[in-house]
Amino acid sequence: MTGVTSVYPQYIARSGKILTIEERINVCFQQSMNGKPLPYNRDEMQAKGDFFRLACMISPAMEIMARSYPALFV
């Protein structure tokens, strides 16, 4: 998941268009999970997009810390 939001918006050949991270989340809901898409203006969709953006910022820092202080991450 590291860096996934840095490549969005991205052209997705299967969809034939450029998708935002929120649109990609909905594609996953529909195709991978056989679920219903979330409306883009809902708090839940905003939270999912924010989660991916935050996780992508934190992941590189956590990786550096884990390498520097491996005993903390056992």
PQR file with spaces between the fields and no chain letter, atoms N, CA, C, O and H, PARSE charges and radii, in Angstrom:
ATOM       1  N    MET     1       0.811   -1.192    0.000 -0.4000 1.5000
ATOM       2  CA   MET     1       0.000    0.000    0.000 -0.0000 2.0000
ATOM       3  C    MET     1       0.859    1.262    0.000  0.5500 1.7000
ATOM       4  O    MET     1       0.353    2.351   -0.270 -0.5500 1.4000
ATOM       5  N    THR     2       2.130    1.130    0.295 -0.4000 1.5000
ATOM       6  CA   THR     2       2.998    2.291    0.346 -0.0000 2.0000
ATOM       7  C    THR     2       3.001    3.021   -0.989  0.5500 1.7000
ATOM       8  O    THR     2       3.318    2.437   -2.025 -0.5500 1.4000
ATOM       9  H    THR     2       2.541    0.246    0.514  0.4000 1.0000
ATOM      10  N    GLY     3       2.646    4.296   -0.957 -0.4000 1.5000
ATOM      11  CA   GLY     3       2.702    5.129   -2.147 -0.0000 2.0000
ATOM      12  C    GLY     3       1.551    4.989   -3.120  0.5500 1.7000
ATOM      13  O    GLY     3       1.585    5.596   -4.190 -0.5500 1.4000
ATOM      14  H    GLY     3       2.389    4.770   -0.115  0.4000 1.0000
ATOM      15  N    VAL     4       0.543    4.220   -2.791 -0.4000 1.5000
ATOM      16  CA   VAL     4      -0.531    3.980   -3.764 -0.0000 2.0000
ATOM      17  C    VAL     4      -1.246    5.275   -4.156  0.5500 1.7000
ATOM      18  O    VAL     4      -1.617    5.444   -5.317 -0.5500 1.4000
ATOM      19  H    VAL     4       0.515    3.727   -1.921  0.4000 1.0000
ATOM      20  N    THR     5      -1.443    6.183   -3.210 -0.4000 1.5000
ATOM      21  CA   THR     5      -2.160    7.412   -3.546 -0.0000 2.0000
ATOM      22  C    THR     5      -1.331    8.361   -4.406  0.5500 1.7000
ATOM      23  O    THR     5      -1.885    9.261   -5.038 -0.5500 1.4000
ATOM      24  H    THR     5      -1.142    6.045   -2.266  0.4000 1.0000
ATOM      25  N    SER     6      -0.020    8.177   -4.439 -0.4000 1.5000
ATOM      26  CA   SER     6       0.816    9.061   -5.251 -0.0000 2.0000
ATOM      27  C    SER     6       0.641    8.811   -6.744  0.5500 1.7000
ATOM      28  O    SER     6       1.028    9.655   -7.552 -0.5500 1.4000
ATOM      29  H    SER     6       0.431    7.446   -3.925  0.4000 1.0000
ATOM      30  N    VAL     7       0.075    7.689   -7.128 -0.4000 1.5000
ATOM      31  CA   VAL     7      -0.121    7.385   -8.545 -0.0000 2.0000
ATOM      32  C    VAL     7      -1.546    7.668   -9.019  0.5500 1.7000
ATOM      33  O    VAL     7      -1.879    7.402  -10.174 -0.5500 1.4000
ATOM      34  H    VAL     7      -0.240    7.003   -6.472  0.4000 1.0000
ATOM      35  N    TYR     8      -2.385    8.203   -8.137 -0.4000 1.5000
ATOM      36  CA   TYR     8      -3.758    8.561   -8.511 -0.0000 2.0000
ATOM      37  C    TYR     8      -3.910   10.060   -8.541  0.5500 1.7000
ATOM      38  O    TYR     8      -3.321   10.766   -7.722 -0.5500 1.4000
ATOM      39  H    TYR     8      -2.115    8.418   -7.199  0.4000 1.0000
ATOM      40  N    PRO     9      -4.701   10.557   -9.484 -0.5600 1.5000
ATOM      41  CA   PRO     9      -5.496    9.875  -10.487  0.2800 2.0000
ATOM      42  C    PRO     9      -4.614    9.105  -11.477  0.5500 1.7000
ATOM      43  O    PRO     9      -3.504    9.523  -11.810 -0.5500 1.4000
ATOM      44  N    GLN    10      -5.148    7.968  -11.934 -0.4000 1.5000
ATOM      45  CA   GLN    10      -4.403    7.069  -12.814 -0.0000 2.0000
ATOM      46  C    GLN    10      -5.342    6.497  -13.872  0.5500 1.7000
ATOM      47  O    GLN    10      -6.514    6.227  -13.607 -0.5500 1.4000
ATOM      48  H    GLN    10      -6.049    7.629  -11.664  0.4000 1.0000
ATOM      49  N    TYR    11      -4.792    6.317  -15.088 -0.4000 1.5000
ATOM      50  CA   TYR    11      -5.557    5.671  -16.150 -0.0000 2.0000
ATOM      51  C    TYR    11      -5.621    4.178  -15.867  0.5500 1.7000
ATOM      52  O    TYR    11      -4.596    3.532  -15.649 -0.5500 1.4000
ATOM      53  H    TYR    11      -3.841    6.536  -15.303  0.4000 1.0000
ATOM      54  N    ILE    12      -6.838    3.632  -15.873 -0.4000 1.5000
ATOM      55  CA   ILE    12      -7.063    2.207  -15.654 -0.0000 2.0000
ATOM      56  C    ILE    12      -7.620    1.631  -16.960  0.5500 1.7000
ATOM      57  O    ILE    12      -8.726    1.974  -17.379 -0.5500 1.4000
ATOM      58  H    ILE    12      -7.671    4.156  -16.050  0.4000 1.0000
ATOM      59  N    ALA    13      -6.854    0.769  -17.581 -0.4000 1.5000
ATOM      60  CA   ALA    13      -7.245    0.228  -18.885 -0.0000 2.0000
ATOM      61  C    ALA    13      -8.569   -0.527  -18.809  0.5500 1.7000
ATOM      62  O    ALA    13      -9.397   -0.416  -19.713 -0.5500 1.4000
ATOM      63  H    ALA    13      -5.956    0.491  -17.241  0.4000 1.0000
ATOM      64  N    ARG    14      -8.772   -1.288  -17.743 -0.4000 1.5000
ATOM      65  CA   ARG    14     -10.008   -2.074  -17.623 -0.0000 2.0000
ATOM      66  C    ARG    14     -11.241   -1.177  -17.605  0.5500 1.7000
ATOM      67  O    ARG    14     -12.277   -1.522  -18.172 -0.5500 1.4000
ATOM      68  H    ARG    14      -8.099   -1.378  -17.009  0.4000 1.0000
ATOM      69  N    SER    15     -11.120   -0.014  -16.946 -0.4000 1.5000
ATOM      70  CA   SER    15     -12.228    0.942  -16.893 -0.0000 2.0000
ATOM      71  C    SER    15     -12.258    1.832  -18.123  0.5500 1.7000
ATOM      72  O    SER    15     -13.300    2.376  -18.491 -0.5500 1.4000
ATOM      73  H    SER    15     -10.278    0.267  -16.486  0.4000 1.0000
ATOM      74  N    GLY    16     -11.088    1.973  -18.759 -0.4000 1.5000
ATOM      75  CA   GLY    16     -11.011    2.827  -19.934 -0.0000 2.0000
ATOM      76  C    GLY    16     -11.053    4.309  -19.616  0.5500 1.7000
ATOM      77  O    GLY    16     -11.388    5.120  -20.480 -0.5500 1.4000
ATOM      78  H    GLY    16     -10.242    1.531  -18.460  0.4000 1.0000
ATOM      79  N    LYS    17     -10.712    4.680  -18.369 -0.4000 1.5000
ATOM      80  CA   LYS    17     -10.717    6.091  -17.998 -0.0000 2.0000
ATOM      81  C    LYS    17      -9.760    6.344  -16.841  0.5500 1.7000
ATOM      82  O    LYS    17      -9.200    5.418  -16.254 -0.5500 1.4000
ATOM      83  H    LYS    17     -10.440    4.022  -17.667  0.4000 1.0000
ATOM      84  N    ILE    18      -9.592    7.606  -16.537 -0.4000 1.5000
ATOM      85  CA   ILE    18      -8.747    8.012  -15.421 -0.0000 2.0000
ATOM      86  C    ILE    18      -9.592    7.982  -14.148  0.5500 1.7000
ATOM      87  O    ILE    18     -10.679    8.559  -14.097 -0.5500 1.4000
ATOM      88  H    ILE    18     -10.047    8.358  -17.013  0.4000 1.0000
ATOM      89  N    LEU    19      -9.077    7.299  -13.120 -0.4000 1.5000
ATOM      90  CA   LEU    19      -9.806    7.161  -11.859 -0.0000 2.0000
ATOM      91  C    LEU    19      -9.074    7.855  -10.720  0.5500 1.7000
ATOM      92  O    LEU    19      -7.844    7.865  -10.668 -0.5500 1.4000
ATOM      93  H    LEU    19      -8.195    6.830  -13.161  0.4000 1.0000
ATOM      94  N    THR    20      -9.845    8.433   -9.811 -0.4000 1.5000
ATOM      95  CA   THR    20      -9.294    8.948   -8.564 -0.0000 2.0000
ATOM      96  C    THR    20      -9.183    7.783   -7.586  0.5500 1.7000
ATOM      97  O    THR    20      -9.675    6.690   -7.866 -0.5500 1.4000
ATOM      98  H    THR    20     -10.844    8.425   -9.853  0.4000 1.0000
ATOM      99  N    ILE    21      -8.545    8.007   -6.450 -0.4000 1.5000
ATOM     100  CA   ILE    21      -8.425    6.934   -5.459 -0.0000 2.0000
ATOM     101  C    ILE    21      -9.808    6.530   -4.944  0.5500 1.7000
ATOM     102  O    ILE    21     -10.050    5.352   -4.683 -0.5500 1.4000
ATOM     103  H    ILE    21      -8.145    8.895   -6.223  0.4000 1.0000
ATOM     104  N    GLU    22     -10.717    7.501   -4.797 -0.4000 1.5000
ATOM     105  CA   GLU    22     -12.067    7.176   -4.340 -0.0000 2.0000
ATOM     106  C    GLU    22     -12.815    6.329   -5.370  0.5500 1.7000
ATOM     107  O    GLU    22     -13.530    5.395   -5.007 -0.5500 1.4000
ATOM     108  H    GLU    22     -10.521    8.458   -5.010  0.4000 1.0000
ATOM     109  N    GLU    23     -12.652    6.651   -6.639 -0.4000 1.5000
ATOM     110  CA   GLU    23     -13.281    5.835   -7.683 -0.0000 2.0000
ATOM     111  C    GLU    23     -12.689    4.430   -7.691  0.5500 1.7000
ATOM     112  O    GLU    23     -13.407    3.451   -7.892 -0.5500 1.4000
ATOM     113  H    GLU    23     -12.071    7.410   -6.934  0.4000 1.0000
ATOM     114  N    ARG    24     -11.386    4.332   -7.474 -0.4000 1.5000
ATOM     115  CA   ARG    24     -10.736    3.009   -7.441 -0.0000 2.0000
ATOM     116  C    ARG    24     -11.232    2.186   -6.260  0.5500 1.7000
ATOM     117  O    ARG    24     -11.413    0.975   -6.381 -0.5500 1.4000
ATOM     118  H    ARG    24     -10.802    5.128   -7.310  0.4000 1.0000
ATOM     119  N    ILE    25     -11.452    2.832   -5.123 -0.4000 1.5000
ATOM     120  CA   ILE    25     -12.016    2.150   -3.950 -0.0000 2.0000
ATOM     121  C    ILE    25     -13.385    1.579   -4.302  0.5500 1.7000
ATOM     122  O    ILE    25     -13.688    0.435   -3.962 -0.5500 1.4000
ATOM     123  H    ILE    25     -11.305    3.816   -5.025  0.4000 1.0000
ATOM     124  N    ASN    26     -14.212    2.370   -4.979 -0.4000 1.5000
ATOM     125  CA   ASN    26     -15.537    1.879   -5.366 -0.0000 2.0000
ATOM     126  C    ASN    26     -15.450    0.728   -6.367  0.5500 1.7000
ATOM     127  O    ASN    26     -16.251   -0.205   -6.305 -0.5500 1.4000
ATOM     128  H    ASN    26     -13.966    3.299   -5.255  0.4000 1.0000
ATOM     129  N    VAL    27     -14.490    0.784   -7.283 -0.4000 1.5000
ATOM     130  CA   VAL    27     -14.297   -0.335   -8.219 -0.0000 2.0000
ATOM     131  C    VAL    27     -13.987   -1.605   -7.433  0.5500 1.7000
ATOM     132  O    VAL    27     -14.512   -2.676   -7.738 -0.5500 1.4000
ATOM     133  H    VAL    27     -13.840    1.542   -7.333  0.4000 1.0000
ATOM     134  N    CYS    28     -13.131   -1.478   -6.418 -0.4000 1.5000
ATOM     135  CA   CYS    28     -12.806   -2.649   -5.582 -0.0000 2.0000
ATOM     136  C    CYS    28     -14.045   -3.168   -4.860  0.5500 1.7000
ATOM     137  O    CYS    28     -14.274   -4.375   -4.788 -0.5500 1.4000
ATOM     138  H    CYS    28     -12.705   -0.608   -6.170  0.4000 1.0000
ATOM     139  N    PHE    29     -14.835   -2.250   -4.330 -0.4000 1.5000
ATOM     140  CA   PHE    29     -16.074   -2.669   -3.661 -0.0000 2.0000
ATOM     141  C    PHE    29     -16.948   -3.480   -4.613  0.5500 1.7000
ATOM     142  O    PHE    29     -17.479   -4.525   -4.237 -0.5500 1.4000
ATOM     143  H    PHE    29     -14.649   -1.269   -4.389  0.4000 1.0000
ATOM     144  N    GLN    30     -17.093   -3.001   -5.836 -0.4000 1.5000
ATOM     145  CA   GLN    30     -17.995   -3.633   -6.791 -0.0000 2.0000
ATOM     146  C    GLN    30     -17.417   -4.904   -7.409  0.5500 1.7000
ATOM     147  O    GLN    30     -18.108   -5.920   -7.480 -0.5500 1.4000
ATOM     148  H    GLN    30     -16.662   -2.152   -6.141  0.4000 1.0000
ATOM     149  N    GLN    31     -16.172   -4.866   -7.853 -0.4000 1.5000
ATOM     150  CA   GLN    31     -15.616   -6.003   -8.584 -0.0000 2.0000
ATOM     151  C    GLN    31     -15.011   -7.059   -7.669  0.5500 1.7000
ATOM     152  O    GLN    31     -15.248   -8.252   -7.860 -0.5500 1.4000
ATOM     153  H    GLN    31     -15.610   -4.040   -7.796  0.4000 1.0000
ATOM     154  N    SER    32     -14.240   -6.637   -6.687 -0.4000 1.5000
ATOM     155  CA   SER    32     -13.550   -7.604   -5.841 -0.0000 2.0000
ATOM     156  C    SER    32     -14.419   -8.116   -4.696  0.5500 1.7000
ATOM     157  O    SER    32     -14.315   -9.273   -4.288 -0.5500 1.4000
ATOM     158  H    SER    32     -14.048   -5.668   -6.531  0.4000 1.0000
ATOM     159  N    MET    33     -15.271   -7.238   -4.189 -0.4000 1.5000
ATOM     160  CA   MET    33     -16.065   -7.598   -3.014 -0.0000 2.0000
ATOM     161  C    MET    33     -17.537   -7.840   -3.337  0.5500 1.7000
ATOM     162  O    MET    33     -18.322   -8.182   -2.454 -0.5500 1.4000
ATOM     163  H    MET    33     -15.355   -6.299   -4.520  0.4000 1.0000
ATOM     164  N    ASN    34     -17.911   -7.660   -4.613 -0.4000 1.5000
ATOM     165  CA   ASN    34     -19.286   -7.849   -5.054 -0.0000 2.0000
ATOM     166  C    ASN    34     -20.265   -7.017   -4.225  0.5500 1.7000
ATOM     167  O    ASN    34     -21.357   -7.469   -3.880 -0.5500 1.4000
ATOM     168  H    ASN    34     -17.273   -7.382   -5.331  0.4000 1.0000
ATOM     169  N    GLY    35     -19.842   -5.784   -3.915 -0.4000 1.5000
ATOM     170  CA   GLY    35     -20.657   -4.909   -3.085 -0.0000 2.0000
ATOM     171  C    GLY    35     -21.202   -3.736   -3.864  0.5500 1.7000
ATOM     172  O    GLY    35     -21.118   -3.682   -5.091 -0.5500 1.4000
ATOM     173  H    GLY    35     -18.956   -5.416   -4.195  0.4000 1.0000
ATOM     174  N    LYS    36     -21.762   -2.798   -3.123 -0.4000 1.5000
ATOM     175  CA   LYS    36     -22.324   -1.589   -3.711 -0.0000 2.0000
ATOM     176  C    LYS    36     -21.349   -0.427   -3.516  0.5500 1.7000
ATOM     177  O    LYS    36     -20.673   -0.341   -2.490 -0.5500 1.4000
ATOM     178  H    LYS    36     -21.829   -2.842   -2.126  0.4000 1.0000
ATOM     179  N    PRO    37     -21.282    0.459   -4.498 -0.5600 1.5000
ATOM     180  CA   PRO    37     -20.385    1.607   -4.359  0.2800 2.0000
ATOM     181  C    PRO    37     -20.906    2.595   -3.321  0.5500 1.7000
ATOM     182  O    PRO    37     -22.112    2.700   -3.096 -0.5500 1.4000
ATOM     183  N    LEU    38     -19.984    3.314   -2.694 -0.4000 1.5000
ATOM     184  CA   LEU    38     -20.358    4.375   -1.765 -0.0000 2.0000
ATOM     185  C    LEU    38     -20.524    5.678   -2.537  0.5500 1.7000
ATOM     186  O    LEU    38     -19.770    5.935   -3.476 -0.5500 1.4000
ATOM     187  H    LEU    38     -19.004    3.228   -2.876  0.4000 1.0000
ATOM     188  N    PRO    39     -21.490    6.498   -2.162 -0.5600 1.5000
ATOM     189  CA   PRO    39     -21.569    7.826   -2.783  0.2800 2.0000
ATOM     190  C    PRO    39     -20.316    8.633   -2.434  0.5500 1.7000
ATOM     191  O    PRO    39     -19.806    8.535   -1.317 -0.5500 1.4000
ATOM     192  N    TYR    40     -19.827    9.417   -3.372 -0.4000 1.5000
ATOM     193  CA   TYR    40     -18.576   10.139   -3.171 -0.0000 2.0000
ATOM     194  C    TYR    40     -18.683   11.246   -2.132  0.5500 1.7000
ATOM     195  O    TYR    40     -17.671   11.663   -1.568 -0.5500 1.4000
ATOM     196  H    TYR    40     -20.241    9.497   -4.279  0.4000 1.0000
ATOM     197  N    ASN    41     -19.890   11.724   -1.873 -0.4000 1.5000
ATOM     198  CA   ASN    41     -20.060   12.804   -0.907 -0.0000 2.0000
ATOM     199  C    ASN    41     -20.324   12.305    0.524  0.5500 1.7000
ATOM     200  O    ASN    41     -20.578   13.113    1.416 -0.5500 1.4000
ATOM     201  H    ASN    41     -20.712   11.385   -2.332  0.4000 1.0000
ATOM     202  N    ARG    42     -20.268   11.011    0.747 -0.4000 1.5000
ATOM     203  CA   ARG    42     -20.488   10.450    2.087 -0.0000 2.0000
ATOM     204  C    ARG    42     -19.225   10.509    2.924  0.5500 1.7000
ATOM     205  O    ARG    42     -18.113   10.429    2.402 -0.5500 1.4000
ATOM     206  H    ARG    42     -20.062   10.354    0.022  0.4000 1.0000
ATOM     207  N    ASP    43     -19.408   10.651    4.226 -0.4000 1.5000
ATOM     208  CA   ASP    43     -18.271   10.690    5.149 -0.0000 2.0000
ATOM     209  C    ASP    43     -17.444    9.416    5.078  0.5500 1.7000
ATOM     210  O    ASP    43     -16.222    9.464    5.218 -0.5500 1.4000
ATOM     211  H    ASP    43     -20.311   10.716    4.650  0.4000 1.0000
ATOM     212  N    GLU    44     -18.100    8.271    4.861 -0.4000 1.5000
ATOM     213  CA   GLU    44     -17.394    6.999    4.804 -0.0000 2.0000
ATOM     214  C    GLU    44     -16.400    6.964    3.637  0.5500 1.7000
ATOM     215  O    GLU    44     -15.287    6.459    3.779 -0.5500 1.4000
ATOM     216  H    GLU    44     -19.093    8.232    4.747  0.4000 1.0000
ATOM     217  N    MET    45     -16.809    7.503    2.490 -0.4000 1.5000
ATOM     218  CA   MET    45     -15.911    7.518    1.334 -0.0000 2.0000
ATOM     219  C    MET    45     -14.755    8.474    1.584  0.5500 1.7000
ATOM     220  O    MET    45     -13.609    8.167    1.255 -0.5500 1.4000
ATOM     221  H    MET    45     -17.713    7.913    2.375  0.4000 1.0000
ATOM     222  N    GLN    46     -15.049    9.629    2.161 -0.4000 1.5000
ATOM     223  CA   GLN    46     -13.985   10.583    2.481 -0.0000 2.0000
ATOM     224  C    GLN    46     -12.989    9.945    3.447  0.5500 1.7000
ATOM     225  O    GLN    46     -11.779   10.118    3.301 -0.5500 1.4000
ATOM     226  H    GLN    46     -15.980    9.879    2.429  0.4000 1.0000
ATOM     227  N    ALA    47     -13.501    9.208    4.436 -0.4000 1.5000
ATOM     228  CA   ALA    47     -12.632    8.557    5.419 -0.0000 2.0000
ATOM     229  C    ALA    47     -11.749    7.495    4.770  0.5500 1.7000
ATOM     230  O    ALA    47     -10.576    7.374    5.123 -0.5500 1.4000
ATOM     231  H    ALA    47     -14.484    9.067    4.554  0.4000 1.0000
ATOM     232  N    LYS    48     -12.283    6.735    3.843 -0.4000 1.5000
ATOM     233  CA   LYS    48     -11.481    5.702    3.173 -0.0000 2.0000
ATOM     234  C    LYS    48     -10.362    6.331    2.343  0.5500 1.7000
ATOM     235  O    LYS    48      -9.226    5.857    2.379 -0.5500 1.4000
ATOM     236  H    LYS    48     -13.236    6.833    3.556  0.4000 1.0000
ATOM     237  N    GLY    49     -10.668    7.382    1.606 -0.4000 1.5000
ATOM     238  CA   GLY    49      -9.644    8.083    0.843 -0.0000 2.0000
ATOM     239  C    GLY    49      -8.586    8.690    1.755  0.5500 1.7000
ATOM     240  O    GLY    49      -7.390    8.610    1.476 -0.5500 1.4000
ATOM     241  H    GLY    49     -11.590    7.768    1.577  0.4000 1.0000
ATOM     242  N    ASP    50      -9.043    9.298    2.848 -0.4000 1.5000
ATOM     243  CA   ASP    50      -8.109    9.886    3.813 -0.0000 2.0000
ATOM     244  C    ASP    50      -7.227    8.815    4.453  0.5500 1.7000
ATOM     245  O    ASP    50      -6.039    9.043    4.685 -0.5500 1.4000
ATOM     246  H    ASP    50     -10.015    9.363    3.074  0.4000 1.0000
ATOM     247  N    PHE    51      -7.802    7.658    4.735 -0.4000 1.5000
ATOM     248  CA   PHE    51      -7.025    6.568    5.323 -0.0000 2.0000
ATOM     249  C    PHE    51      -5.870    6.169    4.404  0.5500 1.7000
ATOM     250  O    PHE    51      -4.734    6.023    4.857 -0.5500 1.4000
ATOM     251  H    PHE    51      -8.767    7.473    4.546  0.4000 1.0000
ATOM     252  N    PHE    52      -6.159    5.992    3.121 -0.4000 1.5000
ATOM     253  CA   PHE    52      -5.107    5.607    2.176 -0.0000 2.0000
ATOM     254  C    PHE    52      -4.040    6.692    2.079  0.5500 1.7000
ATOM     255  O    PHE    52      -2.847    6.392    2.041 -0.5500 1.4000
ATOM     256  H    PHE    52      -7.081    6.110    2.753  0.4000 1.0000
ATOM     257  N    ARG    53      -4.471    7.958    2.040 -0.4000 1.5000
ATOM     258  CA   ARG    53      -3.492    9.045    1.961 -0.0000 2.0000
ATOM     259  C    ARG    53      -2.621    9.086    3.214  0.5500 1.7000
ATOM     260  O    ARG    53      -1.409    9.274    3.111 -0.5500 1.4000
ATOM     261  H    ARG    53      -5.440    8.201    2.072  0.4000 1.0000
ATOM     262  N    LEU    54      -3.214    8.915    4.390 -0.4000 1.5000
ATOM     263  CA   LEU    54      -2.460    8.926    5.643 -0.0000 2.0000
ATOM     264  C    LEU    54      -1.527    7.722    5.735  0.5500 1.7000
ATOM     265  O    LEU    54      -0.361    7.864    6.103 -0.5500 1.4000
ATOM     266  H    LEU    54      -4.199    8.763    4.474  0.4000 1.0000
ATOM     267  N    ALA    55      -2.036    6.542    5.403 -0.4000 1.5000
ATOM     268  CA   ALA    55      -1.216    5.327    5.468 -0.0000 2.0000
ATOM     269  C    ALA    55      -0.009    5.429    4.551  0.5500 1.7000
ATOM     270  O    ALA    55       1.064    4.926    4.882 -0.5500 1.4000
ATOM     271  H    ALA    55      -2.983    6.427    5.104  0.4000 1.0000
ATOM     272  N    CYS    56      -0.169    6.069    3.414 -0.4000 1.5000
ATOM     273  CA   CYS    56       0.945    6.215    2.477 -0.0000 2.0000
ATOM     274  C    CYS    56       1.986    7.198    2.986  0.5500 1.7000
ATOM     275  O    CYS    56       3.156    7.103    2.618 -0.5500 1.4000
ATOM     276  H    CYS    56      -1.041    6.478    3.145  0.4000 1.0000
ATOM     277  N    MET    57       1.577    8.142    3.829 -0.4000 1.5000
ATOM     278  CA   MET    57       2.550    9.063    4.408 -0.0000 2.0000
ATOM     279  C    MET    57       3.288    8.410    5.571  0.5500 1.7000
ATOM     280  O    MET    57       4.484    8.639    5.754 -0.5500 1.4000
ATOM     281  H    MET    57       0.626    8.219    4.128  0.4000 1.0000
ATOM     282  N    ILE    58       2.589    7.605    6.352 -0.4000 1.5000
ATOM     283  CA   ILE    58       3.171    6.998    7.550 -0.0000 2.0000
ATOM     284  C    ILE    58       4.041    5.793    7.208  0.5500 1.7000
ATOM     285  O    ILE    58       5.075    5.589    7.844 -0.5500 1.4000
ATOM     286  H    ILE    58       1.618    7.420    6.204  0.4000 1.0000
ATOM     287  N    SER    59       3.652    4.999    6.233 -0.4000 1.5000
ATOM     288  CA   SER    59       4.358    3.751    5.922 -0.0000 2.0000
ATOM     289  C    SER    59       5.855    3.916    5.698  0.5500 1.7000
ATOM     290  O    SER    59       6.626    3.147    6.272 -0.5500 1.4000
ATOM     291  H    SER    59       2.812    5.164    5.716  0.4000 1.0000
ATOM     292  N    PRO    60       6.313    4.880    4.891 -0.5600 1.5000
ATOM     293  CA   PRO    60       7.758    5.005    4.712  0.2800 2.0000
ATOM     294  C    PRO    60       8.479    5.332    6.024  0.5500 1.7000
ATOM     295  O    PRO    60       9.569    4.819    6.275 -0.5500 1.4000
ATOM     296  N    ALA    61       7.878    6.178    6.853 -0.4000 1.5000
ATOM     297  CA   ALA    61       8.496    6.519    8.134 -0.0000 2.0000
ATOM     298  C    ALA    61       8.565    5.293    9.039  0.5500 1.7000
ATOM     299  O    ALA    61       9.572    5.076    9.713 -0.5500 1.4000
ATOM     300  H    ALA    61       6.992    6.594    6.648  0.4000 1.0000
ATOM     301  N    MET    62       7.508    4.495    9.057 -0.4000 1.5000
ATOM     302  CA   MET    62       7.505    3.290    9.891 -0.0000 2.0000
ATOM     303  C    MET    62       8.537    2.290    9.401  0.5500 1.7000
ATOM     304  O    MET    62       9.159    1.599   10.208 -0.5500 1.4000
ATOM     305  H    MET    62       6.691    4.672    8.510  0.4000 1.0000
ATOM     306  N    GLU    63       8.728    2.201    8.091 -0.4000 1.5000
ATOM     307  CA   GLU    63       9.724    1.284    7.539 -0.0000 2.0000
ATOM     308  C    GLU    63      11.131    1.697    7.973  0.5500 1.7000
ATOM     309  O    GLU    63      11.952    0.852    8.329 -0.5500 1.4000
ATOM     310  H    GLU    63       8.223    2.762    7.436  0.4000 1.0000
ATOM     311  N    ILE    64      11.397    2.991    7.941 -0.4000 1.5000
ATOM     312  CA   ILE    64      12.705    3.490    8.382 -0.0000 2.0000
ATOM     313  C    ILE    64      12.903    3.203    9.865  0.5500 1.7000
ATOM     314  O    ILE    64      13.980    2.770   10.276 -0.5500 1.4000
ATOM     315  H    ILE    64      10.730    3.677    7.652  0.4000 1.0000
ATOM     316  N    MET    65      11.866    3.443   10.675 -0.4000 1.5000
ATOM     317  CA   MET    65      11.975    3.175   12.108 -0.0000 2.0000
ATOM     318  C    MET    65      12.188    1.700   12.379  0.5500 1.7000
ATOM     319  O    MET    65      12.974    1.338   13.254 -0.5500 1.4000
ATOM     320  H    MET    65      10.992    3.795   10.342  0.4000 1.0000
ATOM     321  N    ALA    66      11.505    0.851   11.648 -0.4000 1.5000
ATOM     322  CA   ALA    66      11.629   -0.601   11.856 -0.0000 2.0000
ATOM     323  C    ALA    66      13.045   -1.077   11.535  0.5500 1.7000
ATOM     324  O    ALA    66      13.566   -1.979   12.192 -0.5500 1.4000
ATOM     325  H    ALA    66      10.866    1.145   10.937  0.4000 1.0000
ATOM     326  N    ARG    67      13.659   -0.473   10.532 -0.4000 1.5000
ATOM     327  CA   ARG    67      15.034   -0.838   10.190 -0.0000 2.0000
ATOM     328  C    ARG    67      16.028   -0.315   11.227  0.5500 1.7000
ATOM     329  O    ARG    67      17.029   -0.962   11.534 -0.5500 1.4000
ATOM     330  H    ARG    67      13.236    0.260    9.998  0.4000 1.0000
ATOM     331  N    SER    68      15.729    0.864   11.753 -0.4000 1.5000
ATOM     332  CA   SER    68      16.636    1.490   12.721 -0.0000 2.0000
ATOM     333  C    SER    68      16.514    0.890   14.109  0.5500 1.7000
ATOM     334  O    SER    68      17.504    0.782   14.833 -0.5500 1.4000
ATOM     335  H    SER    68      14.916    1.390   11.504  0.4000 1.0000
ATOM     336  N    TYR    69      15.295    0.496   14.484 -0.4000 1.5000
ATOM     337  CA   TYR    69      15.027   -0.015   15.818 -0.0000 2.0000
ATOM     338  C    TYR    69      14.238   -1.324   15.720  0.5500 1.7000
ATOM     339  O    TYR    69      13.076   -1.366   16.121 -0.5500 1.4000
ATOM     340  H    TYR    69      14.491    0.584   13.896  0.4000 1.0000
ATOM     341  N    PRO    70      14.846   -2.386   15.197 -0.5600 1.5000
ATOM     342  CA   PRO    70      14.097   -3.626   14.956  0.2800 2.0000
ATOM     343  C    PRO    70      13.495   -4.238   16.224  0.5500 1.7000
ATOM     344  O    PRO    70      12.473   -4.918   16.143 -0.5500 1.4000
ATOM     345  N    ALA    71      14.098   -4.014   17.379 -0.4000 1.5000
ATOM     346  CA   ALA    71      13.575   -4.602   18.616 -0.0000 2.0000
ATOM     347  C    ALA    71      12.194   -4.065   18.949  0.5500 1.7000
ATOM     348  O    ALA    71      11.419   -4.742   19.623 -0.5500 1.4000
ATOM     349  H    ALA    71      14.928   -3.461   17.445  0.4000 1.0000
ATOM     350  N    LEU    72      11.874   -2.872   18.494 -0.4000 1.5000
ATOM     351  CA   LEU    72      10.552   -2.285   18.768 -0.0000 2.0000
ATOM     352  C    LEU    72       9.450   -2.930   17.947  0.5500 1.7000
ATOM     353  O    LEU    72       8.278   -2.833   18.308 -0.5500 1.4000
ATOM     354  H    LEU    72      12.504   -2.322   17.946  0.4000 1.0000
ATOM     355  N    PHE    73       9.798   -3.580   16.863 -0.4000 1.5000
ATOM     356  CA   PHE    73       8.803   -4.090   15.920 -0.0000 2.0000
ATOM     357  C    PHE    73       8.774   -5.610   15.844  0.5500 1.7000
ATOM     358  O    PHE    73       8.363   -6.179   14.833 -0.5500 1.4000
ATOM     359  H    PHE    73      10.750   -3.659   16.570  0.4000 1.0000
ATOM     360  N    VAL    74       9.208   -6.258   16.903 -0.4000 1.5000
ATOM     361  CA   VAL    74       9.212   -7.725   16.931 -0.0000 2.0000
ATOM     362  C    VAL    74       7.874   -8.230   17.382  0.5500 1.7000
ATOM     363  O    VAL    74       7.670   -9.440   17.473 -0.5500 1.4000
ATOM     364  H    VAL    74       9.542   -5.795   17.724  0.4000 1.0000
